Amino acid sequence: MRPPRSGPRDASRSALLSFVTIAVTTGALVLTPQPVGADPKPPVREGSSLPQGAAKAPASAAERALTAPVTELSDTRGYPREQVLSPDPVNPADKSIKLGLTPYHAIAPKLNELQRLGDRVSVEVAGRSAGGHRLYLVTVTAPESARQARAQNRMRELIESAPKSAAKDPAVRKTYKTPVFFNNNIHGNEWEGTDAALGLIESLATADDKRTTSLLAHSRLYFNITANPDGRIAGTRANANGFDLNRDFVTASQPEARAMRQIEIDKQPAVMLDLHGYVNGTLIEPTTPPHGENYEYDLFLKNTYANALGMESAVNGLGYTPEKDGVDPAQIPFRDSEEGWDDWPPVFTPQYAAFHGTVAAHTVEIPLAVNNEEYDQLPVTELRRRSAINVDVAGAAMRATLDFVRAHRSSLVADQIEVFRRGATGAAQVPVSEETVPGVPGIGPEDVYTTEFPRAYVIPAGTAQRSATAAARLVDHLLANDVRVTRATQGFRLGGRSYAKGSYVVDMRQPKRGLANVLLADGRDISDKVSVMYDISGWSLGRLWGASVERVVGGRLSAVHTRPVTAAARVGYVAPRGELRLRLDSPQEIAALNSLLKDGVSVRQAADGSALVPGSARRRAKSLATSYDVAFDATRTTRGTPLHRVRVAAAVTAGELFALREMNFDVVPVSTAVLNAGFDWAKTDVLFVSSGLSYGGLNASARTALDGFLAGGHGFVGRGSAGAALSTAAGLLKATAVEGNGDANGVVRVVNSGGAVTGGAPGHSFVYAPVWFTGLGPEVTVEQSYATGNPLVSGHWRPLADGTGGPAAAAGQASVVSGPHTVLFGTEPLFRDHPKGEFPQMGRALLSVF
């Protein structure tokens, strides 16, 4: 379930792959060879696999305007595509066992057994988890010849890339198999979706009734058996890296999220369920306002509400009651709640799926809690009773969804085509109303959310680009999300501005315009729309990833000469002579710097925060320029402050720990308990605290050791109220931390001082429970302040009931301050490994305080 809130794959740039261009003329497909740059993943082969063809290339890029990889179109495999999965070691500590559910090590044998039941079940390994466990994707469909499978691939590509032709194509209407996706166990300690999926697959594998045979003849059903095997085994919500995977779809920092993203791109489901727990009675989307303004909500609401009614009927029809079983009737938030379960951010699986053409996507929260304190405190018999009911409920929701797909196959595909048609043609969104979305009662003005799409976004090249490294990373991330990007082959003017050759252009007349806009747009201040938000409310990659991004409202794109790209151009460079300068404006540059320091290279920090590297390290710099895609420019500046490799003791969130390691810091996690047990500070240079460490909670010896460390000239970096509290308790800086509304979050405007910590930093940052600093002592320097006026650009930030804690109170106040060996942040520059452009502020702080 969604609990109370708590604290990229870069596209391959090298190998060339032969693609075929699909030219759509009067609905026909004409195949022509064309080279493009994208490197497909090799197929995953188990030790005793049956023969397999090549895997599909990662979807990305403008070539998909009307192209598909040869590995897809020439794939000689039909269905089934069976393989024998090697077994995993038996793990008696798997937390599923206590609940009477399927432990992870039993899944591979079970899938082998299911494949042997007939010719409908196929298994592939979609990737591996952060902890190294296989992610199993099962396809259930009627057998297909190789020719039929190729035809399905072509029709799927036609639906996205030529939706007007697809809408008229009789083959699509008659023979295209509706893709359906069941995602299970994304939160590791919400187990039962996996077992319901295995039971349903077994039933579908052998059933010979007309309803099943008709369903499988007209659909492909995809099951992600467990999206989070690490958490399933350990009984944790998060994966092995400590990440909530159902918050990672904007960033896709985790391998599991990237695997799910690729399933969405490759399979293009029209319908999906994401099975969660635990909310009693069973909670079934659609949600309350605010609704995501970038997707075609009229189509989404129509289908999601209709399917929700069917799932509600099926779940209630199981006959469980509050009195006898402790199970309340199902609920649909859109109908039954005022607010609190929104679908605003694209970080949740169903909301992200909507941008890939899924027109009915649901979170389903099954009813009876068996995790956390219930897991530890309830008798095994009660836990197993609850789990059995939950499996039953999840199965009912799945079966009802299949009934919905069987009954509405044609209209679901037609609505998916319409989503892509609107994007490709620049058609206006359709505001929801009882007229535009018939059959959904209670639609009011509070449900109307639309946006104005720009004509294009430009990611400039040359002097107009703040960071070429950040721009390349952003472009690769857009491509990995199946957003189409082109690159200018000569300079141009657009929207009244001039741009250099090599600038990237994101034409917003593309099938997945909603995803392009949700990633690049500023977003919206929705503080006045609802009193509280479920999770983050602002997330702009255009503002937070460190690249200059321009929104273009008008202009003739037809006059701009561009070519499609499948990967950003390399920007790594080393000046051929002289001393070198490495800008520290991206995580990659901080990582490269840390690598130099690890190798013992004498690096200095200039007054503007950049790193000065001796020309004698040119050979090493060339290697790093290639591996991190960063530029070492020539410089005549040689004076600066010496930098040293630092070892960081970190009491931080999982996202912050991940980001620190991404920047190549040497990090050891600490906490109040770790320090109280006796911590050796001898090899530590800097302490970073944002959570999990309380000065008041330390015992006498731990406090003495910490005081000695801080008094010895070592560094301290604090973030948020926890970091500021430790600074105050230890007497480090005279600065009073003022806590804003704890529910506030979003993108804010900031003013940077130009010093070593924030020099050259973006003019935007991210906050989550914002903090600012007042009462500053003479030793304190303001590194960054919240902008005057209303600093909130997008998100949700209201004053508290007494009028304090709002953005007006924060305006003009210090957001980042420093003093002797200390830096304090009131912003969240490493939040969930997301705001990439803000990472260097933390990196510079850690390097400069020691």
Secondary structure, 3 states (H helix, E strand, C coil): CCCCCCCCCCCCCCCEEEEEEEEEECCEEEEEEEEEECCCCCCCCCCCCCCCCCCCCCCCCHHHHCEEEHHHHCCCCCECCCCCCCCCCCCCCCCCHHHCCCCHHHHHHHHHHHHCCCCCEEEEEEEECCCCCEEEEEEECCCECHHHHHHHHHHHHHHHHCHHHHHHCHHHHHHCCEEEEEEECCCCCCCHHHHHHHHHHHHHHHCCCHHHHHHHHCEEEEEECCCCHHHHHHCCCCCCCCCCHHHCCCCCCCHHHHHHHHHHHHHCCCEEEEEEECCCCCEECCCEEEECCCCCHHHHHHHHHHHHHHHHHHHHCCCCCHHHHCCCCCECHHHHCCCCCEECCCCCHHHHHHCCCCCEEEEEEECCCCCHHHHHHCCHHHHHHHHHHHHHHHHHHHHHHHHHHHHHHHHHHHHHHHHHHHHHHCCCCCCCCCCCCCCCCCCCHHHCCCCCCCCEEEECCHHHCCCHHHHHHHHHHHHHCCCCCEEECCCEEECCEEECCCCEEEECCCCCHHHHHHHHCCCCECCCCCCCCCCCCCCCHHHHCCCCCEEECCCCHHHCCEEECCCCCCCCEECCCCEEEECCCCHHHHHHHHHHHHCCCCCEECCCCCEEECHHHHHHHHHHHHHHCCEEEEECCCCCEECCCCEEEEECCHHHHHHHHHCCCEEEECCHHHHHCCCCCCCCCEEEECCCCCHHHCCHHHHHHHHHHHHCCCEEEEEHHHHHHHHHHCCCCCCEEEECCCCCEEEEEEEECCCCCCCCCCCEEEEECCEEEECCCCCCEEEEEECCCCCEEEEECCCCCCCCCCHHHHCCCEEEEEECCEEEECCCCCHHHCCHHHHHHHHHHHHHCC
